[in-house]
Each structure stands twice: as structure tokens, then as C-alpha cells.
Amino acid sequence: MLSSFANCFKIPELKKKILFTLGMIVAYRVGCVIPTPGINGAALAEFFDKMNQNQGGNIFGMLILFSGGALQKLTVFSLGIMPYISSSIIMQLLTAVIPALEKLSKEGQAGYQKINQFTRYGTVVLAVIQSFFIALWLESPQAFQGILIVNNPGWMFRLTTVVTLTCGTLLLMWLGEQIQEKGIGNGISIIIAAGILSRAPDAVQYLLMMLSPSSEGVAQLQPLTLLMMIAFLVGVIVSITLITQAQRKIPVQYARRIVGRKVYGGQSTYIPLKVDTAGIIAIIFAQSIIMFPATIASFVPSQSFQNFAHFFTRGGLVYYIIYSVLIIFFCYFYTAIVFNPIDVAENMKKNGGFIPGVRPGTQTADYLDFVLTRVTLAGAIFICIIAVMPDSIMASFKVPYIVASFFGGTGVLITVGVMLDTMKQIESHLMMRHYDGFMRTGHMKGRR
């Protein structure tokens, strides 16, 4: 594998793509330390530091994850790429339910560019809304236990914050598109993974502090426990890799047709049904919904609403049940959007294809739906386990949330998937230039 990495820099085109991608990542990390005007950065960082040691916060905890910690000091990239992701998911949902958008999506490259333009407009709208509410949140001393975060609150601060954070999100979107065109890998995913990995030094610092003996001469975390956590992390990475690449292959046979003197068809292929079709999207939707009441509760002083929001607080049985149900629901919901058994069955019938032992048409669609329903259930249950894993690690090993999130959860799922995708693209370049890939037997598969 080390020789394969060395071969990457022997191909001029691949070397240029890798260096360009690394340069864009450096530019992203530089923007993560440029502060927004009018903010007491030290007080805000202290607040988020306390939050990381506990439950990871409310819905802002997810924004911190996707912004690579930029929200902790409210830098220009505080919103991260989250508005663009949300806009992309919303456009995918609307494409499936609005006939005009569905027709536009089938018009090839021109239709893709038009939908991408709508996605950018949606990104601007979501970024403006999110940044405005963040500005209001920062101006409220009650949300920070009486700590003054904004030196001069008012409409000038709100306008400055909205413009700064919105422009930061648009710049991140542009960086992701540049990586997609001139670099290697999926640009948006690489930016998210880089932000997640940037928090690793903080997690390591917490681990070292816990390994150091306290004033009483006893360390909070024992070396044997750390070895168990590392072994657990390796198992999580292996399992995520297996589930990410797992697929059910449905055999398809195409009938032989004779047109004039030529023979068409007659070959065998298969339809790959992925176990984890939704992936991180299901967790994003589920987290957004279940954390919304707790976030609103920090602004609404009503006691009845506070009691209602308590059911959606981390640590309770009701929270985990609702969270798991939402993840399973969105796994099925997103899978139904991206894979339509009826359309697949009709296309197979038009091209003379059939599944051995299954009649073409309606029975083929029912069979595909039957298999996909059961395959998706296995992937959804696995995603539920990964999603609640940080809370289990916190309870079992008594470590802060920022440490637990690196031994399971959304961050690990995203990072492993992005690395698989990127290495698959690099391997394709190596194989095309007659170099060995990263594996001696077989080839790597990405998430899609």
C-alpha cells in the first residue's frame, strides 16, 4: 500500500490533483480561524468547551461537527457547508415530488446545471436564516448563563453576522466545487471530513489529560481502558467499511435478439442494491428534528414547553427510541426517492431484461421492492447503532463527548466513507496508468 501512495506522485496529472486538493483544504482551515467582528471569542470558546465535555450541546453540536469547530469561535466559516447540504437534500426531495423538477432532472447536463443553480439559491436562503438566528442567539445572555458574548448588540451586529457567515458558506461551496473539478474526490465531502479530523488534536489533548494522574494520584482514564477503546474504534471502522460497501446483487438476464445479421443481448449482469443507501443523510434529518425542540426551549421560558422538550434531551430512553425510529424512517424515505423499483422494472422490460424466475413488469417491481425493504432494514439498524454509539461510549468509559465522537458516531461514518471514495478515485487513476492499486486482490468500492 505504501508503494501505491508513492506511485500517486509519479503520475503528473494525479499529483497535480492531490496537491490542489491539499491546497484547498489549507485555505479552508485558514478561514476557520478568521473571527467574525463583534464577538467575544474567548467567552464563546469557553462556553462550547464546557458543552463538549458534557452532552455535545443541542442542534449547534451538529453545526460544530460540520464546521470543523469553526462555530466555537464564530469564525467566517461558522456555518460550514451545512446549508448547502440541507439545500441539496431538499432539492432531491422536491425533484421526486414535483413533476417539473423531475422532468428537468432527466434533461442531462443542462438539467443538472439548472437544478444545481436552484440548490445554490437555496443555500443562500438557508445561510441567511441560520446566520440571523445565530446572531439573535449570541445576543441573548440567558443562553450563555449570563456571559456577555456580543460587545455591541443590535441590528448592525446582526447584519454584519448574516453577511459574514453567508459569504463564508458560499466561499466553502466554491472551494468544494473547485476540488470536484480540479482536485480528487468529492469536494464537499472532503471539506466536511477535513473539519471533523481537525478536531482530533483537541480529542487527543483531552485523552492525555485524563491519562495524567490527578492531585490524588489516580488517573481518570486507565491505559487498559484506552487500549479497549482503540480496539473498539478499529472494530467500528471495519464494520462501517463492510456495511458501506455491502450490496445485494440481483441477477439480470437479457434476452438475445437478432436484428438483421447482428445478435444483440444475451449477456448477464446484476442490479446492485446497497445496504446503506441513505448513509449520513438519515442521521442529519433525524438529528435536526429531534434536537429542534431542545434548541427552541433555550429561547422559550415557558415551563410547559421546557417539560415537553425534556423528552428530546440526550440520555433518556424516550430520546433514543424516537431518534432510532426517525433514522429508520428517513433511511426508507431516502431509499424510496433514489431507487424506484417500478421505473427499474419498466426499463428492464423495454430492453428485454428479466430476473430469472420472476416475470417482467409488475412482479419484477414487487420482487425488487421486497428485497430492497429487507436490505434497507439491516442498513438502517446499523446506522442507528452508529448514531447512538457516542452516548454509549460516554456512559461506559466516562469520557467527554468530543472524545467519544471520535470512537463512533456521525464523524466516523463520514470520515470512513469519504476516505473510501477518495481512495477509489486514486486507485482508478493508478490502474489506468498500469500501476497496482491499494489492494492486491480485487478493487475498492466507494459509497455509490
C-alpha positions as CSV (number, residue, x, y, z in Angstrom):
1,M,0.0,0.0,0.0
2,L,2.9,2.4,0.7
3,S,4.2,1.8,-2.8
4,S,0.8,2.7,-4.2
5,F,0.9,6.0,-2.3
6,A,4.4,6.7,-3.7
7,N,3.1,5.9,-7.2
8,C,0.5,8.6,-6.9
9,F,3.2,11.3,-7.2
10,K,4.7,9.6,-10.3
11,I,1.7,10.5,-12.4
12,P,1.8,14.2,-13.1
13,E,-2.0,14.6,-13.5
14,L,-2.8,12.8,-10.3
15,K,0.0,14.6,-8.4
16,K,-1.5,17.9,-9.5
17,K,-5.0,16.9,-8.4
18,I,-3.7,15.8,-5.0
19,L,-1.7,18.9,-4.4
20,F,-4.6,21.1,-5.5
21,T,-6.9,19.3,-3.1
22,L,-4.5,19.8,-0.2
23,G,-4.1,23.5,-1.1
24,M,-7.9,23.9,-0.9
25,I,-8.0,22.2,2.5
26,V,-5.3,24.6,3.8
27,A,-7.4,27.5,2.5
28,Y,-10.4,26.1,4.3
29,R,-8.6,25.7,7.6
30,V,-7.2,29.3,7.4
31,G,-10.8,30.6,7.1
32,C,-11.7,28.6,10.2
33,V,-9.5,30.9,12.4
34,I,-10.7,34.3,11.0
35,P,-13.2,35.7,13.6
36,T,-16.5,37.4,12.9
37,P,-16.5,41.1,14.1
38,G,-18.1,42.0,17.4
39,I,-17.7,38.6,19.2
40,N,-16.0,37.8,22.5
41,G,-14.3,34.8,21.1
42,A,-12.7,33.7,24.4
43,A,-16.0,33.6,26.3
44,L,-17.7,31.8,23.4
45,A,-14.9,29.2,23.2
46,E,-15.2,28.6,27.0
47,F,-18.9,28.0,26.7
48,F,-18.6,25.5,23.9
49,D,-15.7,23.8,25.7
50,K,-18.0,23.1,28.7
51,M,-20.6,21.9,26.3
52,N,-18.2,19.4,24.6
53,Q,-17.3,17.9,28.0
54,N,-21.0,17.1,28.6
55,Q,-23.6,16.1,26.1
56,G,-22.2,17.8,23.0
57,G,-24.8,20.5,23.1
58,N,-28.1,20.9,21.1
59,I,-28.5,21.4,17.4
60,F,-25.4,23.6,17.4
61,G,-23.4,20.5,18.2
62,M,-24.2,19.2,14.7
63,L,-23.2,22.6,13.3
64,I,-19.9,22.4,15.2
65,L,-19.3,18.9,13.7
66,F,-19.8,20.0,10.1
67,S,-18.0,23.3,10.5
68,G,-14.9,21.7,11.9
69,G,-15.1,23.6,15.2
70,A,-15.3,27.0,13.5
71,L,-18.6,27.7,15.3
72,Q,-16.8,27.5,18.7
73,K,-15.1,30.9,18.0
74,L,-17.7,32.1,15.4
75,T,-15.3,32.4,12.5
76,V,-16.2,33.3,8.9
77,F,-16.8,29.5,8.2
78,S,-19.0,29.0,11.3
79,L,-22.0,27.7,9.3
80,G,-19.7,25.3,7.5
81,I,-21.2,23.6,4.4
82,M,-24.3,22.5,6.3
83,P,-26.7,25.0,4.4
84,Y,-25.5,23.6,1.1
85,I,-26.1,20.0,2.3
86,S,-29.5,20.8,3.5
87,S,-30.4,22.6,0.3
88,S,-29.1,19.7,-1.8
89,I,-31.2,17.2,0.2
90,I,-34.3,19.4,-0.1
91,M,-33.8,19.7,-3.9
92,Q,-33.6,15.9,-4.1
93,L,-36.8,15.5,-2.2
94,L,-38.5,18.2,-4.3
95,T,-37.3,16.5,-7.5
96,A,-39.1,13.3,-6.5
97,V,-42.4,15.0,-5.8
98,I,-42.6,17.9,-8.3
99,P,-43.1,16.8,-11.9
100,A,-41.4,19.9,-13.4
101,L,-38.2,19.3,-11.4
102,E,-38.3,15.6,-12.2
103,K,-38.6,16.3,-15.9
104,L,-35.7,18.8,-15.6
105,S,-33.5,16.2,-13.9
106,K,-33.9,13.9,-17.0
107,E,-32.6,16.5,-19.4
108,G,-29.0,15.6,-19.0
109,Q,-26.2,18.1,-18.2
110,A,-28.4,21.1,-18.9
111,G,-31.0,20.0,-16.4
112,Y,-28.3,19.1,-13.8
113,Q,-26.8,22.6,-14.1
114,K,-30.3,24.2,-13.6
115,I,-31.0,22.1,-10.5
116,N,-27.6,22.9,-9.2
117,Q,-28.4,26.6,-9.6
118,F,-31.6,26.2,-7.6
119,T,-29.5,24.4,-5.0
120,R,-27.2,27.4,-4.7
121,Y,-30.1,29.8,-4.3
122,G,-31.5,27.6,-1.6
123,T,-28.1,27.6,0.1
124,V,-28.1,31.4,0.2
125,V,-31.6,31.5,1.7
126,L,-30.8,28.8,4.4
127,A,-27.5,30.5,5.3
128,V,-29.2,33.9,5.8
129,I,-31.9,32.3,8.0
130,Q,-29.4,30.3,10.1
131,S,-26.9,33.2,10.5
132,F,-29.7,35.5,11.6
133,F,-30.9,33.2,14.3
134,I,-27.3,32.6,15.4
135,A,-26.9,36.4,15.7
136,L,-30.1,36.5,17.9
137,W,-28.8,33.6,19.9
138,L,-25.5,35.2,20.5
139,E,-27.1,38.4,21.8
140,S,-29.1,36.5,24.5
141,P,-27.1,36.4,27.8
142,Q,-29.6,33.8,29.1
143,A,-28.4,31.3,26.5
144,F,-24.8,31.6,27.9
145,Q,-25.6,31.5,31.6
146,G,-25.3,35.3,31.9
147,I,-22.0,35.6,29.9
148,L,-21.8,38.5,27.5
149,I,-20.8,37.3,24.1
150,V,-21.6,40.3,21.9
151,N,-20.0,43.6,22.8
152,N,-22.4,45.8,20.9
153,P,-25.7,44.0,20.1
154,G,-28.1,45.5,17.7
155,W,-29.1,45.5,14.0
156,M,-25.6,46.4,12.9
157,F,-24.2,43.3,14.5
158,R,-26.9,41.1,13.1
159,L,-26.4,42.4,9.6
160,T,-22.6,42.0,9.9
161,T,-23.0,38.5,11.2
162,V,-25.5,37.5,8.4
163,V,-23.3,38.9,5.6
164,T,-20.1,37.3,7.1
165,L,-21.4,33.9,7.7
166,T,-23.4,33.7,4.4
167,C,-20.4,34.7,2.4
168,G,-18.3,32.2,4.3
169,T,-20.7,29.4,3.4
170,L,-20.7,30.5,-0.3
171,L,-16.9,30.5,-0.3
172,L,-16.9,27.0,1.1
173,M,-19.3,25.9,-1.6
174,W,-17.0,27.3,-4.2
175,L,-14.0,25.6,-2.7
176,G,-15.9,22.3,-2.8
177,E,-16.8,22.8,-6.4
178,Q,-13.1,23.6,-7.3
179,I,-12.0,20.4,-5.6
180,Q,-14.7,18.5,-7.5
181,E,-13.5,19.9,-10.9
182,K,-9.7,20.2,-10.4
183,G,-8.9,18.0,-7.4
184,I,-9.5,14.4,-6.4
185,G,-12.6,13.1,-4.5
186,N,-15.9,14.7,-3.7
187,G,-15.2,18.3,-2.8
188,I,-18.0,18.9,-0.3
189,S,-17.4,15.6,1.5
190,I,-13.6,16.2,1.7
191,I,-14.2,19.6,3.4
192,I,-16.6,18.0,5.9
193,A,-14.1,15.2,6.7
194,A,-11.2,17.7,7.0
195,G,-13.3,19.7,9.5
196,I,-14.0,16.6,11.5
197,L,-10.4,15.4,11.6
198,S,-9.3,18.9,12.6
199,R,-10.8,18.3,16.0
200,A,-8.7,15.3,16.6
201,P,-5.9,17.2,18.4
202,D,-8.4,18.5,20.9
203,A,-9.7,15.0,21.5
204,V,-6.1,13.7,21.9
205,Q,-5.4,16.5,24.4
206,Y,-8.5,15.5,26.5
207,L,-7.3,11.9,26.4
208,L,-3.8,12.9,27.6
209,M,-5.3,15.0,30.4
210,M,-7.4,12.0,31.5
211,L,-4.4,9.7,31.4
212,S,-2.4,12.0,33.6
213,P,-2.6,11.4,37.4
214,S,-4.7,13.9,39.3
215,S,-3.9,15.6,42.6
216,E,-5.0,12.4,44.4
217,G,-2.5,10.3,42.3
218,V,-5.2,8.5,40.3
219,A,-5.8,8.9,36.6
220,Q,-9.3,9.4,35.3
221,L,-8.7,7.0,32.4
222,Q,-6.6,3.9,32.8
223,P,-4.2,2.7,30.0
224,L,-6.1,-0.6,29.7
225,T,-9.3,1.2,29.1
226,L,-7.7,3.3,26.4
227,L,-6.5,0.1,24.7
228,M,-10.0,-1.2,24.8
229,M,-11.3,2.0,23.3
230,I,-8.7,1.8,20.4
231,A,-9.7,-1.8,19.7
232,F,-13.3,-0.8,19.7
233,L,-12.5,2.0,17.2
234,V,-10.8,-0.4,14.9
235,G,-13.9,-2.7,15.0
236,V,-16.2,0.3,14.3
237,I,-14.1,1.3,11.3
238,V,-14.0,-2.2,9.9
239,S,-17.8,-2.6,10.3
240,I,-18.5,0.8,8.7
241,T,-16.3,-0.2,5.8
242,L,-18.1,-3.5,5.3
243,I,-21.6,-2.0,5.6
244,T,-20.7,0.9,3.3
245,Q,-19.5,-1.4,0.5
246,A,-22.1,-4.2,1.1
247,Q,-24.7,-4.7,-1.6
248,R,-27.2,-7.3,-2.7
249,K,-26.7,-8.3,-6.3
250,I,-29.9,-9.1,-8.2
251,P,-29.1,-11.2,-11.3
252,V,-30.5,-9.9,-14.6
253,Q,-30.6,-11.8,-17.8
254,Y,-31.1,-10.0,-21.2
255,A,-32.8,-11.9,-24.0
256,R,-31.0,-12.5,-27.2
257,R,-32.3,-10.5,-30.1
258,I,-31.4,-10.9,-33.8
259,V,-31.7,-7.7,-35.9
260,G,-30.6,-8.4,-39.5
261,R,-27.3,-10.2,-39.3
262,K,-26.4,-8.9,-35.8
263,V,-27.2,-10.5,-32.5
264,Y,-28.0,-8.2,-29.5
265,G,-28.3,-9.0,-25.8
266,G,-27.8,-12.4,-24.3
267,Q,-25.5,-11.2,-21.6
268,S,-25.9,-11.5,-17.8
269,T,-25.5,-8.6,-15.3
270,Y,-26.8,-7.6,-12.0
271,I,-28.6,-4.8,-10.1
272,P,-26.6,-3.7,-7.0
273,L,-28.9,-2.9,-4.1
274,K,-26.8,-1.1,-1.4
275,V,-27.3,-2.0,2.2
276,D,-26.7,1.6,3.2
277,T,-28.3,3.8,0.6
278,A,-29.1,6.8,2.8
279,G,-26.0,6.8,4.9
280,I,-25.3,10.0,6.7
281,I,-28.4,11.8,5.3
282,A,-30.8,9.8,7.6
283,I,-28.8,10.9,10.6
284,I,-28.7,14.5,9.6
285,F,-32.5,14.7,9.2
286,A,-33.1,12.7,12.4
287,Q,-30.7,14.9,14.4
288,S,-32.2,18.1,13.0
289,I,-35.7,17.1,14.0
290,I,-35.1,15.6,17.5
291,M,-32.8,18.4,18.6
292,F,-35.1,21.2,17.4
293,P,-37.4,21.2,20.5
294,A,-34.4,21.3,22.9
295,T,-32.9,24.2,20.9
296,I,-36.1,26.2,20.9
297,A,-36.5,25.5,24.6
298,S,-33.4,27.6,25.3
299,F,-35.2,30.6,23.8
300,V,-38.7,30.0,25.2
301,P,-39.1,30.4,29.0
302,S,-42.4,28.6,29.2
303,Q,-42.3,25.8,31.8
304,S,-44.7,23.5,29.9
305,F,-42.6,23.8,26.8
306,Q,-39.5,23.0,28.9
307,N,-41.1,19.9,30.2
308,F,-42.1,18.8,26.6
309,A,-38.5,19.4,25.4
310,H,-37.1,17.3,28.2
311,F,-38.3,14.2,26.4
312,F,-36.0,15.1,23.5
313,T,-32.9,15.6,25.7
314,R,-29.9,13.2,25.4
315,G,-29.7,10.4,27.9
316,G,-33.4,9.4,28.2
317,L,-34.9,6.2,26.9
318,V,-37.6,8.2,25.0
319,Y,-34.9,10.2,23.3
320,Y,-33.2,7.0,21.9
321,I,-36.4,5.4,20.9
322,I,-37.6,8.5,18.9
323,Y,-34.1,9.0,17.5
324,S,-33.9,5.4,16.2
325,V,-37.4,5.5,14.7
326,L,-36.6,8.7,12.9
327,I,-33.3,7.3,11.5
328,I,-35.1,4.1,10.2
329,F,-37.9,6.2,8.7
330,F,-35.5,8.5,6.8
331,C,-33.4,5.5,5.7
332,Y,-36.5,4.1,4.0
333,F,-37.7,7.5,2.8
334,Y,-34.5,8.5,1.1
335,T,-34.0,5.0,-0.4
336,A,-37.5,5.2,-1.9
337,I,-36.6,8.5,-3.5
338,V,-33.3,7.4,-5.1
339,F,-34.4,3.9,-6.2
340,N,-37.8,3.4,-7.8
341,P,-38.5,-0.3,-8.4
342,I,-41.3,0.5,-10.9
343,D,-39.0,2.5,-13.1
344,V,-36.3,-0.1,-12.9
345,A,-38.7,-2.9,-13.8
346,E,-40.1,-0.9,-16.8
347,N,-36.6,-0.1,-18.1
348,M,-35.6,-3.7,-17.8
349,K,-38.8,-4.8,-19.7
350,K,-38.2,-2.3,-22.5
351,N,-34.6,-3.6,-23.0
352,G,-35.6,-7.3,-22.9
353,G,-34.1,-7.9,-19.4
354,F,-35.6,-10.1,-16.7
355,I,-34.7,-11.6,-13.3
356,P,-34.5,-15.4,-13.5
357,G,-37.6,-16.9,-12.0
358,V,-39.6,-13.6,-11.9
359,R,-42.0,-12.3,-14.6
360,P,-41.2,-9.0,-16.1
361,G,-43.2,-5.9,-15.2
362,T,-45.3,-5.7,-12.0
363,Q,-43.9,-8.9,-10.5
364,T,-40.3,-7.7,-11.0
365,A,-41.1,-4.4,-9.3
366,D,-42.7,-6.2,-6.4
367,Y,-39.7,-8.5,-6.1
368,L,-37.2,-5.6,-6.1
369,D,-39.3,-3.8,-3.5
370,F,-39.4,-6.9,-1.4
371,V,-35.6,-7.4,-1.4
372,L,-34.9,-3.7,-1.0
373,T,-37.1,-3.4,2.0
374,R,-35.3,-6.1,3.9
375,V,-31.8,-5.0,2.8
376,T,-32.6,-1.4,3.9
377,L,-33.7,-2.6,7.3
378,A,-30.3,-4.1,8.0
379,G,-28.5,-0.9,7.0
380,A,-31.0,1.3,9.0
381,I,-30.4,-0.7,12.2
382,F,-26.6,-0.4,11.7
383,I,-26.9,3.4,11.2
384,C,-29.0,3.5,14.5
385,I,-26.2,1.7,16.4
386,I,-23.5,4.0,15.0
387,A,-25.6,7.1,15.8
388,V,-26.1,6.3,19.5
389,M,-22.6,5.0,19.9
390,P,-21.0,8.2,21.3
391,D,-23.6,8.3,24.1
392,S,-22.8,4.7,25.0
393,I,-19.1,5.3,25.0
394,M,-19.6,8.4,27.2
395,A,-21.6,6.3,29.7
396,S,-19.2,3.2,29.6
397,F,-15.8,4.8,29.6
398,K,-16.6,8.2,31.3
399,V,-15.0,10.3,28.6
400,P,-16.1,13.8,27.2
401,Y,-18.3,14.0,24.2
402,I,-15.6,15.4,22.0
403,V,-13.5,12.2,22.7
404,A,-16.5,9.8,22.4
405,S,-17.4,11.2,19.0
406,F,-14.1,10.0,17.5
407,F,-14.7,6.4,18.6
408,G,-18.1,6.2,17.0
409,G,-21.0,8.2,15.6
410,T,-21.6,10.5,12.7
411,G,-18.0,11.8,12.4
412,V,-16.5,8.3,12.0
413,L,-19.2,7.3,9.5
414,I,-18.5,10.4,7.3
415,T,-14.7,10.1,7.5
416,V,-14.6,6.4,6.6
417,G,-17.0,7.0,3.6
418,V,-15.0,9.9,2.3
419,M,-11.7,8.1,2.5
420,L,-13.2,5.1,0.7
421,D,-14.5,7.4,-2.1
422,T,-11.2,9.3,-2.4
423,M,-9.0,6.2,-2.4
424,K,-11.3,4.6,-5.0
425,Q,-10.7,7.5,-7.4
426,I,-7.0,7.5,-6.8
427,E,-6.9,3.8,-7.4
428,S,-8.8,4.3,-10.7
429,H,-6.0,6.7,-11.8
430,L,-3.3,4.2,-10.8
431,M,-4.9,1.3,-12.6
432,M,-5.4,3.4,-15.8
433,R,-1.7,4.1,-15.8
434,H,-0.9,0.4,-15.3
435,Y,0.1,0.8,-11.6
436,D,-1.0,-1.5,-8.8
437,G,-3.9,-0.4,-6.7
438,F,-4.2,-0.2,-2.9
439,M,-5.3,-3.9,-2.7
440,R,-3.5,-6.9,-4.1
441,T,-6.8,-8.7,-5.0
442,G,-10.0,-7.1,-6.1
443,H,-10.7,-3.4,-6.3
444,M,-12.0,-0.8,-3.8
445,K,-15.6,0.4,-3.9
446,G,-16.9,3.8,-3.0
447,R,-20.2,4.6,-1.3
448,R,-22.1,5.0,-4.6
